[in-house]
Amino acid sequence: MPVTIQLKLTPAAQAVLQRLERLPATALQAIRAAMDSQNELTIGHIQTERLSAVAPKPLPPEQGQLRVVTSLLRRSLRRARARIVGQDVTSSIGTNIVYAGPHEFGATIHHEPRSGTVRLRVNKAGELLRQPGRAGAIFAKGSHKRVKEVAFEAAGHDVTIPARRPIRRGIEDRVPAYSEAISRAIVNAATIT
């Protein structure tokens, strides 16, 4: 789901654009290079500031951060090389990780009712082994000899994931840097031509 971020150029860059009917190819190339450079810096910012929270439980959605569990999402961020189409230069930052979408945009996930059996570990007396310091039982592997099979039923339910927007917030954090870099590219290209 594409999201557009608007940038405000510096007065000097706006003055250059008002003088020109069309941007010269050198200016478009300079803007593309500036966007590619800023996208790399933004990915680093998102990885460290938005996808690296260390907290025992989920953070409030308004903070725009996610806890680190596996680092899979953090490592998967990529940028598409900026493209020039006519007088427009576009680029994007994204990921192919499926669960990024619900965290970015919010979602309600429905779980169907289900039932089955689980294998739990037991001691010699047939009592369930418990996780240290917790009330939960310990699941048995196929190789465990002392096990007890327990039937379970889980009711259907919905889980609502609020939109935390870590990627968009990370980009929004860096909008001033994008604006400055692109403005500088326009002004520098105008002085060369």
C-alpha positions in Angstrom: 0.0 0.0 0.0 1.9 3.1 -1.2 2.1 6.2 1.0 3.2 9.5 -0.3 5.4 11.8 1.7 5.5 15.5 0.7 8.7 17.5 1.0 9.1 21.3 1.3 12.1 22.7 -0.6 14.2 25.5 0.6 13.5 29.0 -0.7 16.6 28.9 -2.9 15.5 25.6 -4.5 12.0 27.0 -5.0 13.4 30.1 -6.8 15.4 27.9 -9.1 12.3 25.8 -10.0 10.2 29.0 -10.7 12.8 30.1 -13.2 12.8 26.8 -15.1 10.0 25.4 -17.1 11.5 21.9 -17.0 14.3 20.5 -14.9 17.4 19.7 -16.9 18.5 16.1 -16.9 21.5 16.9 -14.7 19.1 18.2 -12.0 16.9 15.1 -12.2 20.0 12.9 -11.9 21.2 14.9 -8.9 17.8 14.6 -7.2 17.8 10.9 -7.8 21.2 10.5 -6.3 20.2 12.6 -3.2 17.0 10.5 -2.7 19.0 7.3 -2.9 21.5 8.5 -0.4 18.8 9.8 2.0 16.9 6.5 1.6 20.0 4.6 2.9 20.3 6.9 5.8 16.6 6.6 6.5 16.7 2.8 6.6 19.5 3.0 9.2 17.4 5.4 11.2 14.3 3.2 11.0 16.3 0.1 12.0 17.8 1.8 15.1 15.1 4.1 16.2 11.8 2.4 15.1 12.5 -1.3 14.9 14.9 -1.9 17.8 12.9 -1.3 21.0 14.0 -3.4 24.0 10.9 -3.8 26.2 9.2 -6.7 28.0 5.9 -6.2 26.2 4.5 -4.3 23.2 4.9 -0.5 23.3 2.0 1.9 23.0 1.1 2.4 19.3 1.6 6.1 19.5 5.4 5.6 20.0 5.7 4.1 16.5 8.2 1.5 17.7 8.4 -2.3 17.6 10.3 -4.6 19.9 13.1 -6.8 18.6 12.1 -10.4 18.6 14.0 -12.0 15.7 15.5 -9.0 13.8 13.9 -10.4 10.6 11.9 -7.3 9.9 14.7 -5.0 10.8 17.1 -6.7 8.4 14.6 -6.9 5.6 14.2 -3.2 5.0 15.2 -2.2 1.4 15.0 0.8 -0.8 14.0 0.8 -4.4 16.4 2.9 -6.5 14.9 6.3 -7.2 13.4 6.5 -10.7 13.0 9.4 -13.1 9.6 9.4 -14.9 9.2 12.6 -17.0 9.8 15.4 -14.5 9.1 13.3 -11.4 11.6 11.4 -9.3 10.1 8.7 -7.1 11.6 6.2 -4.7 10.4 3.8 -2.0 11.4 2.0 1.2 9.7 -1.3 2.1 10.0 -4.9 3.1 8.7 -8.3 2.0 7.9 -9.5 5.5 4.2 -10.4 5.7 3.7 -9.2 9.3 5.1 -5.7 8.5 1.8 -4.7 6.9 -0.4 -5.2 10.0 2.1 -3.3 12.2 2.4 -0.5 9.7 -1.3 -0.1 8.7 -3.2 -1.9 11.5 -5.3 -5.0 11.0 -7.9 -7.3 12.6 -6.9 -11.0 12.4 -9.6 -13.6 12.9 -8.6 -16.9 14.5 -11.0 -19.8 13.8 -12.1 -22.1 16.7 -9.9 -25.1 16.9 -9.2 -28.2 19.0 -6.6 -30.9 19.2 -4.1 -32.5 21.6 -0.8 -31.4 22.9 2.0 -33.5 24.3 3.3 -32.3 27.6 6.2 -33.5 29.7 5.7 -35.3 33.0 7.9 -36.5 35.8 8.1 -40.1 37.1 5.0 -39.6 39.2 3.0 -38.5 36.1 2.9 -34.8 37.2 3.2 -32.1 34.6 6.6 -30.5 34.5 6.4 -26.7 34.8 8.4 -23.9 33.2 10.8 -22.5 35.9 9.2 -19.5 37.6 6.0 -19.8 35.5 2.7 -21.6 35.7 3.0 -23.0 32.1 3.6 -26.6 31.3 6.5 -27.8 29.1 5.8 -29.1 25.7 7.3 -32.5 24.9 9.4 -33.2 21.8 9.0 -36.4 19.9 12.0 -37.9 21.6 10.7 -37.4 25.2 9.6 -40.6 26.8 7.5 -39.3 29.7 4.6 -37.5 28.2 0.9 -36.9 28.7 -1.4 -36.0 25.9 -3.9 -33.4 26.8 -7.0 -32.4 24.7 -7.7 -28.7 24.2 -10.3 -26.5 22.6 -9.7 -22.9 21.7 -12.6 -20.5 20.9 -12.6 -18.4 17.8 -11.5 -14.8 18.4 -10.2 -11.6 16.8 -6.9 -9.9 17.5 -6.7 -6.2 16.6 -3.3 -4.9 15.8 -3.1 -1.1 16.0 -1.2 0.8 13.3 2.2 1.6 14.8 3.6 3.0 11.5 7.3 2.4 12.3 8.4 2.7 8.7 6.3 5.8 7.8 7.3 7.5 11.1 10.9 6.8 10.4 10.6 8.4 7.0 8.7 11.3 8.5 11.4 11.8 11.1 13.9 12.4 8.3 11.7 14.6 6.0 13.9 17.7 6.9 17.0 15.9 5.8 15.4 14.8 2.5 14.2 18.4 1.9 17.6 19.8 2.5 19.5 17.3 0.3 17.1 17.6 -2.6 17.1 21.4 -2.4 20.9 21.3 -2.4 20.9 19.0 -5.4 18.5 21.4 -7.3 20.5 24.5 -6.5 23.9 22.9 -7.3 22.5 21.5 -10.6 21.2 25.0 -11.6 24.5 26.6 -11.0 26.3 24.0 -13.2 24.0 24.4 -16.2 
